[in-house]
Every structure is written in structure tokens, then in C-alpha cells.
Amino acid sequence: MHILLVEDHQDIAENIADYFEAHGDAVEWAADGLQGLALACAGKHDVIVLDLMLPGLNGIELCRRLRADSQFSTPILMLTAKDLLSDKVAGFDAGADDYLIKPFSLLELAVRLKALTRRHAPAPQARSLIEIAGLKFDLNTLNAERDGQSIKLNPTTRRLLAMLMQNTHRVVTREELEHTLWGEHTPPGDVLRAHMHALRAAIDKGFEPRLLHTVHGTGYRLYVASES
């Protein structure tokens, strides 16, 4: 993590910095609110640890100024010696994401910061169009085609195709596919086989190479088999 620490007490700041740097994190320190504001605006940090009582600009006002910029989304954990509900409310109203009362355990601070960075990590951009060997499937429109020819699928075969195309790097087990279709209530009999037969007929019949492969005793995989 790249941490911005805004704390006017040098001994507390040094203890925090020593702990996190010993665990491989980078800590940038500001000793007052104005310096903290400048560093927060100028740098790219994963998380900000912000003391409530600061010279120059207090933590509430600093937090409020940062959140006034709609593009500023760095998570902020506020530190305070005051265990008052009104202070907590003020901190959250200003835009803080978490709150920790002094004195605190450095381990607890580390756990809180890791949780904040996980929650605020940008979600990976899901691909709308997935493709393998001329087979294309649009996850938004649910349209499928192979070699430019439209493929007709029903809702069940579409869900199976999406699961398989998103996992071409591995075998997808029967249990995973059944759970995708029916959750915890798989119907009796080998209903999955019938759906896989329909999917194979739709995406492989009349095309080369064959893409849908059965891995006996395990499941199915969508890939281009190498020639032996």
C-alpha cells in the first residue's frame, strides 16, 4: 500500500511508519493539515490516515475539501482521541470511510486499511464481447455467432456458453455448470448432458475446428485442441 499519513504527533507518526514500512508498505507523512491537503491532491495514494486534530487545517475540514472534488475517491480513515458519537458523525459526514479511536493497535490499523483498499479497489472491466476461434458471444446483447453466422441459443445454452467462454483456460466441472443453471436444486437425471448436446450442435455442427470438448469424469472445456 501507498499510505498518506497526516498526523502532527511525531512519535505516533514514526511508530505507524516503522510498522507499515517493515511490512513492505510506503508511508508519506504530513505533520499538519495544509501539508496533508497538498500531498493528498498531488499524490496517488491507496489510502489516507488522517488525524482529527491538526494544526493549520483540522481533519474534518481537510476531509471535506478533498471530498468536494467528485473525482477524489481515495479511502480515508480518521484517527481521533475523542470517543464521541458527534465526532464520528462529523467525520463520516465530511467523507471519512472509517474511524479509529486512539490509542489503537497497529495490527488493527493494518487490518482496517487493507479492508478499505479492498473495498475501494476498482472492479475489473468485464469484457462485453468474448471470442475464441471465430466463435463470438456478446454478454450484453446475448448474441452469438461463429464465422459471421448467427447462432440460435435458448436461455439455458446461453448461460452455459457464457460460463465456458469465460473459462477457456480450464475445465469447467459438471458441478459448476449445474450450479450455474439450477443453484442448489439440480434436477434428477442427467439433464445437463442434454443441454450440452444442444450447445454442441449449435456452436460446432458444420464448423471447424471443434471447440466444445468433454473431459470424461470431470466436465467440459471450450478450446481449440492442438493437432497431435
C-alpha angles and dihedrals in degrees: 000000000000104000129192109205117195106188130137097202105087097201092053091046092050093049091051093045093047092050097049096039089052086058093051100263126129119235125195114192132210119184098200140029098255093052089046091053092050093049093045092052095043101042139059108235130172093216140357125223106202128188115218098220109054135154117246096015124016123230095253093054092042091052091046092052092050092049091049085076103077090205094058105097104154109135116248128207114194123213123204142161089215117093095192125131091222091058092049091049091049091051094050092044089055090054106268115151099204140009132214126188121223128270095047140162115258088220090057090049090052092050092049093049094048090050091050094050091048092051093048098042109120112256114245112259107252114224113243095200119045122186142183126175095336094318110120130185125181111210091200102047095026089224117147131193140166123207088348094306117121115241121211114223134172122223093267097050090045091057091048092048092050092051093049096044092050090053105041089135093070148023112275108216125232089242092057093049093047090049090050090056104035110010111212094342106075110176119242119266128030097301092149092066092060092052092047090050089054092048092049091051090051100048104027109030109104094006136098135247105033110239108181111076130182116223100203115234092008117051142265139308133196111215146112108268114224116240114253 
